[in-house]
Amino acid sequence: QVQLVESGGGLVQAGGSLRLSCAASGRTFSNYYMAWFRQAPGKERVFVSSINWDGGGILYANSVKGRFTISGDNAKNMVYLQMNMLKPEDTAVYYCAFRRGFERDYSSWGRGTQVTVSS
């Protein structure tokens, strides 16, 4: 199975930046997706961004497009989320997720890391 560990969350002022990291441990993967989701207080968990390595497979939620950048190190099974121009509405617990290429849903999840953006 795949274990995911997020890091990089914290408290930042509006307009600031944070970089989240997610380390996936387990066997070497050749076809998989890694993604970031977030859940704000009192709201549903929502998709933020995803990346795969089968050709430019990068997606962003409209709410973060132009501000967040997802990247990864395939060899190290790492995924990152560079978050710039942070807004208070970005405040949420951010979760790293993993799924194999043939899976419909993300099957592995990290425990989450808190991101708090103050005004």
C-alpha positions as CSV (number, residue, x, y, z in Angstrom):
1,Q,0.0,0.0,0.0
2,V,0.9,3.6,-0.3
3,Q,1.6,5.9,2.6
4,L,1.4,9.6,2.2
5,V,2.9,12.2,4.4
6,E,2.3,15.9,3.9
7,S,4.4,18.7,5.3
8,G,4.7,22.5,4.8
9,G,1.5,23.8,6.2
10,G,1.4,26.7,8.6
11,L,0.2,30.2,9.2
12,V,0.8,32.8,6.6
13,Q,-0.4,36.3,5.9
14,A,-2.6,37.1,2.9
15,G,-0.5,37.5,-0.1
16,G,2.2,35.2,1.2
17,S,3.4,31.9,0.0
18,L,3.7,28.3,1.3
19,R,5.0,25.2,-0.3
20,L,3.5,21.9,0.6
21,S,5.2,18.6,0.1
22,C,3.9,15.1,0.0
23,A,6.0,12.0,0.2
24,A,4.7,8.7,-1.0
25,S,6.2,5.6,0.2
26,G,5.9,2.1,-1.2
27,R,6.8,0.4,-4.4
28,T,8.0,2.3,-7.4
29,F,5.1,3.5,-9.5
30,S,4.9,3.8,-13.2
31,N,1.3,5.0,-13.8
32,Y,-0.3,7.0,-11.1
33,Y,-1.8,10.3,-10.1
34,M,-1.1,12.4,-7.1
35,A,-3.3,15.3,-6.1
36,W,-4.1,17.9,-3.5
37,F,-7.5,18.4,-2.0
38,R,-8.5,20.8,0.7
39,Q,-11.3,21.1,3.2
40,A,-12.2,24.4,4.7
41,P,-14.0,24.6,8.0
42,G,-17.6,23.6,7.6
43,K,-17.2,22.8,3.9
44,E,-16.8,19.7,1.7
45,R,-13.5,18.5,0.7
46,V,-12.7,19.8,-2.8
47,F,-10.1,19.2,-5.5
48,V,-7.2,21.6,-5.8
49,S,-4.8,20.1,-8.2
50,S,-3.4,16.9,-9.7
51,I,-0.5,15.7,-11.6
52,N,0.5,12.6,-13.5
53,W,3.4,11.5,-15.6
54,D,1.7,10.3,-18.7
55,G,2.0,13.5,-20.6
56,G,1.1,17.0,-19.3
57,G,-1.5,15.7,-16.9
58,I,-1.9,18.7,-14.7
59,L,-5.2,20.1,-13.5
60,Y,-6.1,23.0,-11.3
61,A,-9.3,24.1,-9.7
62,N,-10.3,27.5,-11.0
63,S,-10.1,28.9,-7.5
64,V,-6.3,28.4,-7.5
65,K,-5.4,28.6,-11.1
66,G,-2.6,31.2,-11.7
67,R,-1.6,31.2,-8.0
68,F,-0.8,27.6,-7.2
69,T,1.7,25.3,-9.0
70,I,1.8,21.6,-8.7
71,S,5.0,19.7,-9.4
72,G,6.6,16.4,-8.7
73,D,9.7,14.4,-8.6
74,N,8.6,11.1,-10.1
75,A,11.8,9.3,-9.1
76,K,11.4,10.2,-5.5
77,N,7.6,9.8,-5.5
78,M,7.2,13.4,-4.2
79,V,4.6,15.9,-5.1
80,Y,4.6,19.6,-4.2
81,L,2.2,22.4,-4.2
82,Q,3.6,25.9,-4.4
83,M,1.0,28.3,-3.2
84,N,1.4,32.0,-3.9
85,M,-0.8,35.0,-3.4
86,L,-2.6,33.2,-0.7
87,K,-6.0,34.4,0.3
88,P,-7.9,33.9,3.5
89,E,-10.3,31.6,1.6
90,D,-7.4,29.3,1.0
91,T,-7.5,28.4,4.6
92,A,-8.1,24.7,4.9
93,V,-6.7,21.4,5.7
94,Y,-4.8,20.2,2.7
95,Y,-4.6,16.6,1.8
96,C,-2.4,14.7,-0.5
97,A,-4.0,11.9,-2.4
98,F,-2.8,9.0,-4.6
99,R,-4.5,6.7,-7.2
100,R,-3.3,4.3,-9.8
101,G,-4.0,5.1,-13.4
102,F,-6.8,2.5,-13.6
103,E,-8.5,3.6,-10.5
104,R,-11.5,5.8,-10.6
105,D,-11.1,7.3,-7.2
106,Y,-8.2,8.4,-5.1
107,S,-7.4,5.4,-2.9
108,S,-4.7,6.7,-0.6
109,W,-4.8,9.8,1.5
110,G,-2.4,11.6,3.8
111,R,-3.5,12.9,7.2
112,G,-3.5,16.5,6.0
113,T,-1.7,19.6,6.9
114,Q,-3.3,22.8,8.1
115,V,-2.9,26.0,6.1
116,T,-4.2,29.1,7.7
117,V,-4.1,32.4,5.8
118,S,-4.7,35.5,7.9
119,S,-6.0,38.9,6.6
